[in-house]
Amino acid sequence: MAFHWFRKEKKEYPEFFQSYLDLFENKSNPEIDATRFVAFDTETTGLNTKEDRVLSIGAVAFTGKIIAVKNSLELYVHQEIFKPETVKIHELLRTGKEKISELEAIKAFLAYIKDSVLIAHHANFDKNMINEMLKRNGLGKLKNTFIDTGVLYRKSKHIIYRENLPHYSLDDLCKELKVPKVDRHTASGDALITAVIFLKILARLDKQKHLNWDYLLSGF
């Protein structure tokens, strides 16, 4: 009797996505001060990660305590799906901004983030929205390490604010950490706010001798 062994073939991706995946081969974490972090945010048509769509992506990179504001990323994505009722939140209309396709946005976003550690507030939502974009375009999921500022803040017991709150909004952390809410509810503005909040949390953790990868990544 002949036995046939089948091996699942490795999926072939476009060159730009394969180049992104290659960045994670044999990747190791450098020291925290030498790590490139990227804080990012999405503005969307709603909160359903399967049915709603990303309207804009904002991202800002930083290494150490230096936020590269001049080299930030701001993308506006053309979508057929549009919900007028969400405009009062994100203020994005069908017209008025130069918009690109989802695929163009994906290419630009991946080229910007590379293999950086990604920082977001309520990160699972933004992560899932981006992954759905990738899926619709026949691509795999994001490979980056993620840190959620809300989770990191909540589990850092020595800095808990309003202890009984089940989760902390970006506004909550802005208030407690005294971060100006500049351009709040825009993707680029919220990405910058998230970066500043993250750096303030790191400074507090450093004082408490908790500034290490095990502490930063536990619980994610």
C-alpha positions in Angstrom: 0.0 0.0 0.0 1.4 3.4 -1.0 1.2 6.2 1.6 1.1 9.8 0.4 2.2 12.4 2.8 0.9 15.9 2.2 2.6 19.0 3.4 0.7 22.3 3.5 2.5 24.6 1.0 3.7 27.9 2.3 1.4 30.6 1.0 3.0 33.0 -1.5 2.5 36.6 -0.7 3.2 39.8 -2.7 6.8 41.0 -2.3 5.9 43.9 0.0 4.2 41.6 2.5 6.8 38.9 2.4 9.5 41.6 3.0 7.5 42.6 6.1 7.3 39.0 7.3 11.0 38.5 6.8 11.7 41.2 9.4 10.5 38.8 12.1 12.8 35.9 11.2 15.1 35.3 14.2 14.0 38.6 15.8 15.0 39.4 19.3 14.1 42.3 21.6 16.8 44.9 22.0 17.0 47.0 25.2 13.9 49.0 25.9 15.7 52.3 25.4 16.9 51.1 22.0 13.6 49.7 20.8 11.6 51.4 18.1 8.0 51.8 19.3 5.1 52.9 17.1 1.9 54.3 18.7 -1.0 54.1 16.3 -4.8 54.6 16.2 -7.6 54.0 13.7 -10.8 56.0 13.1 -13.5 53.7 11.8 -17.1 53.6 10.6 -18.1 51.8 13.8 -17.0 49.2 16.4 -17.8 45.9 14.5 -14.4 44.6 13.4 -16.0 42.4 10.8 -18.5 44.8 9.2 -17.0 48.2 9.8 -14.1 49.8 8.0 -11.0 51.8 8.7 -11.4 55.5 7.6 -8.0 56.7 8.8 -4.8 55.5 10.4 -2.4 57.7 12.4 1.0 56.5 13.7 4.0 58.0 15.3 7.4 56.4 16.0 9.7 56.9 18.9 12.9 55.4 20.3 13.9 56.2 23.9 12.1 59.5 24.8 12.3 61.1 21.4 8.9 61.1 19.5 9.5 61.7 15.7 6.5 63.9 15.2 7.7 65.3 11.9 8.0 61.7 10.6 4.5 60.6 11.7 2.1 58.7 9.4 -1.4 59.9 8.5 -3.5 58.0 6.1 -7.1 58.4 4.9 -8.7 55.4 3.4 -11.4 55.3 0.7 -14.3 53.1 1.7 -17.6 52.3 0.1 -19.1 51.8 3.6 -20.0 55.1 5.2 -22.0 55.8 8.3 -23.1 59.4 8.7 -23.9 58.9 12.4 -20.2 58.4 13.2 -19.1 61.6 11.6 -19.7 63.5 14.9 -17.0 61.4 16.5 -14.2 61.3 13.8 -15.4 64.3 11.7 -14.4 62.5 8.5 -16.7 63.1 5.5 -16.8 61.3 2.2 -14.9 64.2 0.6 -12.4 66.7 1.9 -9.4 64.5 2.4 -7.1 62.9 -0.2 -7.9 59.2 0.2 -6.1 56.1 -0.9 -7.2 52.4 -1.4 -7.1 49.9 1.4 -4.2 48.1 -0.3 -2.2 51.4 -0.7 -2.9 52.1 3.0 -1.7 48.6 4.0 1.6 49.1 2.1 2.2 52.4 3.6 1.4 51.3 7.1 3.6 48.2 7.0 6.5 50.1 5.5 6.2 52.6 8.4 5.8 50.2 11.3 8.3 47.5 10.1 9.0 45.2 13.0 8.5 47.8 15.7 6.6 47.2 19.0 3.1 48.6 18.5 1.4 50.7 21.1 -2.3 51.4 21.1 -5.1 52.1 23.5 -7.6 49.3 23.6 -5.2 47.7 21.2 -7.2 44.6 20.3 -9.7 46.7 18.4 -7.2 48.5 16.3 -5.2 45.3 15.8 -8.3 43.4 14.6 -9.4 46.3 12.3 -6.0 46.2 10.6 -6.0 42.4 10.4 -9.4 42.5 8.7 -8.0 44.9 6.1 -5.1 42.5 5.5 -7.5 39.6 5.3 -9.7 41.3 2.7 -6.6 41.8 0.6 -5.5 38.2 0.8 -2.7 38.8 3.3 -1.7 37.4 6.7 -2.0 38.9 10.1 0.2 41.5 11.8 3.3 39.9 13.4 4.3 42.8 15.6 4.4 42.7 19.4 1.5 44.8 20.9 1.2 46.7 24.1 -2.1 48.1 25.2 -1.7 51.3 27.3 -5.1 50.7 29.0 -4.0 47.2 30.1 -0.5 48.3 31.1 -1.9 51.2 33.2 -4.5 49.0 34.9 -2.1 46.2 35.9 0.5 48.6 37.2 -1.1 48.6 40.7 1.1 51.3 42.1 -0.3 53.8 39.6 -4.0 52.8 39.5 -6.4 55.7 39.1 -10.1 55.2 40.0 -9.4 51.6 41.0 -12.9 50.2 40.5 -13.2 51.3 36.8 -13.3 48.2 34.6 -11.3 49.9 31.9 -9.7 53.3 31.3 -10.5 55.5 28.4 -7.9 57.7 26.7 -9.6 60.7 28.3 -9.2 59.1 31.8 -5.5 58.6 31.3 -5.0 62.1 29.8 -6.6 63.6 32.9 -4.6 61.5 35.4 -1.3 61.8 33.6 -1.9 65.5 32.6 -1.5 64.9 28.9 -3.1 67.7 26.7 -5.9 66.3 24.5 -4.6 67.9 21.2 -6.5 66.7 18.1 -8.5 64.2 20.2 -10.6 61.8 18.1 -8.3 62.1 15.0 -6.2 59.1 14.3 -2.9 61.1 14.2 -3.9 63.1 17.3 -4.8 60.0 19.3 -1.6 58.2 18.2 0.5 61.1 19.6 -1.5 61.2 22.8 -1.0 57.4 23.2 2.7 57.8 22.7 3.0 60.4 25.4 0.9 58.4 27.8 3.0 55.3 27.2 6.2 57.3 27.9 4.8 58.7 31.1 3.8 55.2 32.3 7.4 54.0 31.4 8.8 56.8 33.5 6.7 55.7 36.5 7.6 52.0 36.0 11.3 53.0 35.9 11.0 54.6 39.3 9.4 51.5 40.7 12.1 49.1 39.1 9.5 47.5 36.9 10.9 48.7 33.5 11.7 45.4 31.8 10.2 43.3 29.0 8.7 40.7 31.3 6.6 43.3 33.0 5.7 45.2 29.9 4.5 42.2 27.9 2.9 40.1 30.7 -0.9 39.9 30.4 -1.0 40.6 26.6 
